[in-house]
């Protein structure tokens, strides 16, 4: 017992020294890294062995497709995390319960609308992704249901700073995902993987609900937050643009690769992403803790710059170092297992995915700080550049669709561009680089104006 007490006292001392940002970031980092290892095992060791090359290349766009139904909840998630943090700081639990009720109703409405859209788009999307399965619609529907409801729980846990419950749910999800994939993917191929994601997500949702039972349960009355409606609306409208553009980008990039390139290229992109995403593992842990902490400090009039600078510098440093390491080791790693050998020609793409991840991590930390402080001027950079990226990808790879709309000289110029996986990744790198440079220019201009 004495040894345990000493360990607990030591942990409390470390927590006090680190402060809430880095203590909870470290907690989430450790637990989510365990989850990442399990997810990495699922994605790199299990799925390539049980899925066909065609189905493996469809994993990214199919899972992103199911997430399109959560666009309204993505908007509400950012706005909700901001205002739940403010209500939590003011001790207004009644408003939090009211927000939760309205978010659940919105989730239900979003799911119903998305199901109509999915029914209309299902056949043409499956045709372009080269998929055919009697269980695919059921798997997409279940995943869409989860995508519409799970963000509600994430926002509540984040806004109320229930990071320990988040850590527990984050451990349960990958364990069940791996177990479900091992049991179901050999039987139902990509649909089995979707069913495994669904089971894991439902369990995580239930764990989060259990963790919030003392705050949101009981018979206490809700307290209306509608008086804050005009202020919330002014914040929500630009956030809506951000979420729609970001979700659209997340779907278009893998969709273009799967639709226009070969099955081998799309599968190679999937494998490259599994390795290339590793350098960005830190940003999810830091960003999740950073938003409510910065919002809390901003609402109280405290400085937010120090936390943001620490998070930005450490995230960029870790991600960049990870990209160099994983890029140099990619060819060696892809020779470690028999099922990876066919993707060895895609080793040079791993570092490019790592660069995309690093740039995206920096953008994410910066936008998290700006959202917490209700500054949305960065939209003037993100929105046009992202739209330009989508136009470039489709203009280069789906050239025939624009034959009647573009001048012959433009068509000839586009026809000379290399329609390869490497080119697509370079477009993604250029897009994120332009966004980051644009944000840096905005920040420098703002500082000159206030100095």
C-alpha positions in Angstrom: 0.0 0.0 0.0 2.9 2.4 0.8 4.4 1.8 -2.6 1.0 2.6 -4.3 0.6 5.7 -2.2 4.1 6.8 -3.2 3.3 6.3 -6.9 0.1 8.2 -6.6 1.8 11.1 -4.9 4.5 11.1 -7.6 1.8 11.2 -10.3 0.1 14.1 -8.6 3.4 16.0 -8.4 4.0 15.4 -12.1 0.5 16.5 -12.9 1.0 19.7 -10.9 4.4 20.4 -12.6 3.1 19.7 -16.1 -0.1 21.7 -15.8 -3.5 20.6 -17.2 -2.6 20.9 -20.9 0.4 18.6 -20.9 -0.8 16.3 -18.2 -4.1 15.4 -19.9 -2.4 15.5 -23.3 0.1 13.0 -22.0 -2.7 10.8 -20.6 -4.6 10.9 -23.8 -1.4 10.5 -25.8 -0.4 7.3 -23.9 -3.9 5.7 -24.1 -4.5 6.7 -27.7 -1.1 5.5 -28.8 -2.1 2.1 -27.4 -5.2 2.4 -29.5 -3.2 3.6 -32.5 -1.0 0.5 -32.3 -4.0 -1.7 -32.3 -5.6 0.2 -35.2 -2.3 0.1 -37.0 -2.2 -3.7 -36.5 -5.8 -3.9 -37.8 -5.1 -1.7 -40.8 -1.7 -3.1 -41.8 -1.6 -6.7 -40.5 -5.3 -7.8 -40.6 -7.0 -6.0 -43.5 -4.4 -6.6 -46.2 -4.5 -10.3 -45.4 -8.3 -10.7 -45.5 -9.5 -8.0 -48.0 -9.1 -8.1 -51.8 -6.9 -5.3 -53.4 -10.1 -3.6 -54.6 -11.8 -3.6 -51.2 -8.6 -2.5 -49.5 -8.4 0.6 -51.7 -12.0 1.3 -51.0 -11.6 1.5 -47.2 -10.6 5.2 -47.1 -13.4 6.6 -49.4 -16.1 4.3 -48.0 -15.5 5.3 -44.3 -15.2 9.0 -45.4 -18.5 8.6 -47.2 -20.3 7.5 -44.1 -18.9 10.5 -42.3 -20.6 12.9 -44.7 -23.8 12.4 -42.8 -22.2 14.0 -39.8 -21.5 17.4 -41.4 -24.2 19.1 -39.3 -22.8 17.5 -36.2 -19.3 18.5 -37.2 -20.5 22.1 -37.2 -22.4 21.7 -33.9 -19.4 19.8 -32.5 -17.0 22.8 -32.8 -19.6 25.3 -31.7 -20.8 23.0 -28.9 -17.3 22.4 -27.5 -16.8 26.1 -27.4 -20.0 27.0 -25.6 -20.1 24.0 -23.4 -16.7 25.0 -22.1 -18.1 28.5 -21.4 -21.1 27.0 -19.6 -18.9 24.6 -17.7 -16.7 27.5 -16.6 -19.8 29.4 -15.4 -21.2 26.3 -13.6 -24.4 26.3 -15.8 -25.0 22.5 -16.1 -28.7 23.2 -16.9 -27.6 24.8 -20.2 -25.3 21.9 -20.9 -28.2 19.4 -20.6 -30.3 21.6 -22.9 -27.5 21.7 -25.4 -27.2 17.9 -25.2 -30.9 17.4 -25.8 -30.9 19.6 -28.9 -27.8 18.0 -30.2 -29.4 14.5 -30.0 -32.4 15.8 -31.9 -30.2 17.3 -34.5 -28.3 13.9 -34.7 -31.6 12.1 -35.4 -32.6 14.6 -38.1 -29.1 14.5 -39.7 -29.3 10.7 -39.9 -32.7 10.7 -41.5 -31.6 13.3 -44.2 -28.4 11.5 -44.9 -30.2 8.2 -45.4 -32.3 9.8 -48.1 -29.2 11.2 -49.8 -27.3 7.8 -49.4 -30.2 6.0 -51.0 -30.1 8.3 -54.0 -26.3 8.2 -54.4 -25.6 4.6 -53.4 -25.6 3.1 -56.8 -23.5 5.7 -58.7 -21.0 5.8 -55.8 -20.6 2.0 -55.7 -20.1 2.0 -59.4 -17.3 4.5 -59.2 -15.7 2.8 -56.3 -16.1 -0.6 -58.0 -17.9 -2.1 -55.1 -20.8 -4.6 -54.9 -22.1 -6.3 -51.8 -25.5 -7.1 -50.4 -24.4 -5.9 -47.0 -22.7 -2.7 -48.0 -25.8 -0.4 -47.6 -26.5 -1.9 -44.2 -22.9 -1.3 -43.1 -22.9 2.3 -44.4 -26.2 3.0 -42.7 -24.9 1.7 -39.4 -21.7 3.7 -39.7 -23.7 6.8 -40.7 -25.9 6.4 -37.6 -22.8 6.2 -35.5 -21.2 9.2 -37.2 -24.3 11.3 -36.5 -24.5 10.4 -32.7 -20.9 9.8 -31.6 -19.8 13.5 -32.0 -22.4 14.5 -29.4 -20.7 12.4 -26.8 -17.2 13.6 -27.9 -18.3 17.2 -27.6 -19.7 16.7 -24.1 -16.7 14.9 -22.8 -14.4 17.5 -24.4 -16.3 20.5 -23.3 -16.6 19.3 -19.7 -13.0 18.2 -19.7 -13.8 14.6 -18.9 -10.5 13.4 -20.3 -10.1 10.3 -18.2 -13.4 8.9 -19.5 -12.3 9.8 -23.0 -9.1 7.8 -22.4 -11.1 4.7 -21.3 -13.5 5.0 -24.3 -10.4 5.5 -26.6 -8.9 2.2 -25.4 -12.1 0.2 -25.7 -12.7 1.3 -29.3 -9.6 -0.2 -31.0 -9.8 -3.4 -29.0 -13.3 -4.1 -30.2 -12.4 -2.8 -33.7 -9.6 -5.4 -33.9 -11.7 -8.2 -32.5 -14.6 -7.4 -34.8 -12.4 -7.2 -37.8 -10.8 -10.6 -37.1 -14.2 -12.2 -36.7 -16.2 -10.4 -39.4 -13.9 -9.2 -42.2 -13.0 -12.7 -43.4 -16.7 -13.4 -43.8 -18.1 -10.2 -45.1 -15.0 -8.4 -46.5 -15.2 -4.6 -46.3 -18.7 -4.8 -44.9 -17.4 -6.9 -42.0 -14.9 -4.1 -41.3 -17.8 -1.6 -41.3 -19.7 -3.7 -38.8 -16.6 -3.9 -36.6 -16.4 -0.1 -36.6 -20.0 0.1 -35.7 -19.7 -2.2 -32.7 -16.6 -0.5 -31.4 -18.2 3.0 -31.8 -21.4 2.0 -30.0 -19.4 0.7 -27.1 -17.4 3.9 -26.8 -20.6 5.9 -26.9 -22.0 3.9 -24.0 -18.8 4.4 -21.9 -19.0 8.1 -22.5 -22.7 8.2 -21.4 -21.8 6.3 -18.3 -19.1 8.8 -17.5 -21.5 11.8 -17.8 -24.3 10.2 -15.7 -23.7 12.3 -12.6 -23.7 15.6 -14.4 -26.4 15.1 -16.9 -28.6 12.5 -15.1 -31.3 13.0 -12.5 -34.3 15.1 -12.6 -32.6 18.5 -12.6 -34.3 21.0 -15.0 -32.7 22.1 -18.2 -31.8 25.8 -18.5 -32.5 27.5 -21.8 -29.5 28.8 -23.7 -31.5 30.4 -26.5 -30.7 33.9 -25.2 -27.2 33.2 -26.5 -28.7 32.3 -29.9 -27.6 35.3 -31.9 -24.0 35.1 -30.6 -23.9 31.3 -31.3 -25.3 31.8 -34.8 -22.7 34.4 -35.6 -20.0 31.9 -34.6 -21.8 28.9 -36.2 -22.2 30.3 -39.7 -18.4 30.6 -40.5 -17.8 27.3 -38.7 -20.3 25.7 -41.0 -18.3 26.7 -44.0 -15.1 25.4 -42.4 -16.7 22.0 -41.6 -18.3 21.6 -45.0 -15.1 22.4 -46.9 -13.0 20.2 -44.6 -15.3 17.2 -44.9 -15.6 17.7 -48.6 -11.8 17.7 -48.9 -11.5 14.6 -46.7 -13.8 12.7 -49.0 -12.7 14.0 -52.4 -9.0 13.2 -52.0 -9.4 9.4 -51.5 -12.4 9.2 -53.8 -10.5 10.7 -56.7 -7.7 8.2 -56.2 -10.0 5.2 -55.9 -12.2 6.3 -58.8 -9.6 7.3 -61.4 -6.5 5.3 -60.6 -6.1 1.5 -60.6 -7.1 -0.8 -57.8 -3.4 -1.4 -57.1 -2.7 2.4 -56.8 -5.6 2.9 -54.4 -4.5 0.0 -52.3 -1.0 1.4 -52.3 -2.3 4.7 -51.2 -4.2 3.0 -48.3 -1.0 1.3 -47.2 1.1 4.4 -47.5 -1.4 6.3 -45.4 -1.3 3.7 -42.6 2.4 4.5 -42.2 2.3 8.1 -43.2 -0.4 9.0 -40.7 1.9 7.9 -37.8 3.7 11.2 -37.4 0.4 13.0 -36.8 -0.7 10.8 -33.8 0.3 13.6 -31.4 -2.0 16.3 -32.8 -5.2 14.5 -31.9 -4.3 14.2 -28.3 -3.1 17.8 -28.0 -5.9 19.3 -30.0 -8.6 17.5 -28.0 -7.3 18.9 -24.7 -6.3 22.3 -26.2 -9.7 23.5 -27.4 -11.6 23.4 -24.1 -8.6 24.7 -22.1 -8.1 27.6 -24.5 -11.8 28.3 -24.6 -11.9 28.2 -20.8 -9.0 30.7 -20.5 -10.4 32.9 -23.3 -13.8 33.2 -21.6 -12.0 34.3 -18.4 -9.9 36.8 -20.1 -6.6 34.9 -19.6 -3.7 34.6 -22.1 -4.0 31.8 -24.6 -0.9 32.4 -26.7 1.6 30.5 -24.5 -0.4 27.2 -24.7 -0.9 27.6 -28.4 2.8 28.3 -29.1 3.8 25.2 -27.0 1.3 23.0 -28.8 2.3 24.3 -32.2 6.0 24.0 -31.8 6.0 20.5 -30.2 3.4 19.2 -32.7 5.4 20.4 -35.7 8.7 19.1 -34.3 7.4 15.7 -33.4 5.4 15.3 -36.7 8.4 16.4 -38.8 10.8 14.1 -37.1 8.4 11.2 -37.4 8.0 11.9 -41.1 11.7 11.8 -41.7 12.1 8.5 -39.8 9.1 6.8 -41.3 10.0 8.0 -44.8 13.5 6.6 -44.6 12.3 3.3 -43.1 9.3 2.8 -45.5 11.1 0.5 -48.0 12.5 -1.6 -45.2 9.1 -1.8 -43.4 7.3 -2.9 -46.5 9.6 -5.9 -46.9 8.8 -7.2 -43.4 5.6 -9.1 -44.4 4.7 -11.1 -47.4 1.4 -9.3 -48.0 3.1 -5.9 -48.0 5.7 -6.8 -50.7 3.3 -5.9 -53.5 3.2 -2.4 -52.2 6.9 -1.9 -52.1 6.8 0.4 -55.2 4.7 2.8 -53.1 7.4 3.3 -50.4 8.3 6.7 -51.8 4.7 7.9 -51.3 4.9 7.3 -47.5 7.0 10.4 -46.8 4.7 12.5 -48.9 1.7 11.3 -46.8 3.8 12.2 -43.8 4.4 15.7 -45.1 0.7 16.1 -45.7 0.1 14.9 -42.1 2.6 17.3 -40.6 1.3 20.3 -42.5 -2.3 19.3 -41.6 -1.2 19.0 -37.9 0.1 22.5 -37.9 -3.0 23.8 -39.5 -5.2 22.0 -37.0 -3.4 23.4 -34.0 -3.6 26.9 -35.3 -7.2 26.7 -36.2 -8.0 25.2 -32.8 -6.6 28.2 -31.1 -8.4 30.6 -33.4 -11.7 28.8 -32.9 -11.3 28.9 -29.2 -10.8 32.6 -29.4 -13.7 33.1 -31.9 -11.4 34.4 -34.6 -12.3 33.0 -38.0 -10.3 35.1 -40.5 -8.4 32.0 -41.5 -11.4 30.9 -43.5 -10.4 33.4 -46.2 -7.4 31.2 -46.8 -8.7 27.7 -46.2 -11.9 27.9 -48.3 -10.6 29.1 -51.6 -7.5 27.0 -51.5 -9.4 23.8 -50.7 -11.9 24.5 -53.4 -9.0 25.0 -55.8 -7.5 21.7 -54.8 -10.8 19.8 -55.5 -11.0 21.5 -58.9 -7.4 20.7 -59.7 -7.7 17.0 -58.8 -10.9 16.5 -60.7 -9.7 18.7 -63.6 -6.6 16.6 -64.0 -7.9 13.1 -63.3 -11.5 13.4 -64.6 -10.5 15.4 -67.6 -13.1 14.0 -70.0 -16.0 15.4 -67.9 -14.9 19.0 -68.6 -14.4 18.6 -72.3 -17.5 20.7 -73.1 -16.8 23.5 -70.6 -13.1 24.3 -71.0 -11.2 25.8 -73.9 -9.1 23.5 -76.1 -5.8 25.0 -74.9 -6.7 24.4 -71.3 -7.7 20.8 -72.1 -4.4 20.3 -73.9 -2.4 21.7 -70.9 -4.3 19.5 -68.5 -3.8 16.4 -70.7 0.0 16.8 -70.4 -0.1 16.6 -66.6 0.9 13.2 -65.0 -2.2 11.5 -63.7 -0.5 9.5 -61.1 -0.7 8.8 -57.4 2.5 10.8 -56.8 1.0 13.8 -58.6 -2.2 13.7 -56.5 -0.1 13.7 -53.3 1.9 16.6 -54.5 -1.3 18.5 -55.1 -2.4 17.7 -51.5 1.0 18.9 -50.2 0.9 22.1 -52.2 -2.7 22.8 -50.9 -1.7 22.4 -47.2 1.5 24.4 -47.7 -0.4 27.2 -49.3 -2.9 27.2 -46.5 -0.2 27.3 -43.9 1.7 30.2 -45.6 -1.6 32.1 -46.0 -2.3 31.7 -42.3 1.2 32.8 -41.4 0.8 35.9 -43.6 -2.5 36.7 -41.9 -0.9 36.4 -38.5 2.0 38.7 -39.4 -0.3 41.3 -40.9 -2.5 41.2 -37.7 0.5 41.7 -35.5 1.7 44.6 -37.6 -1.7 46.2 -37.4 -1.9 45.9 -33.6 1.7 46.9 -32.9 
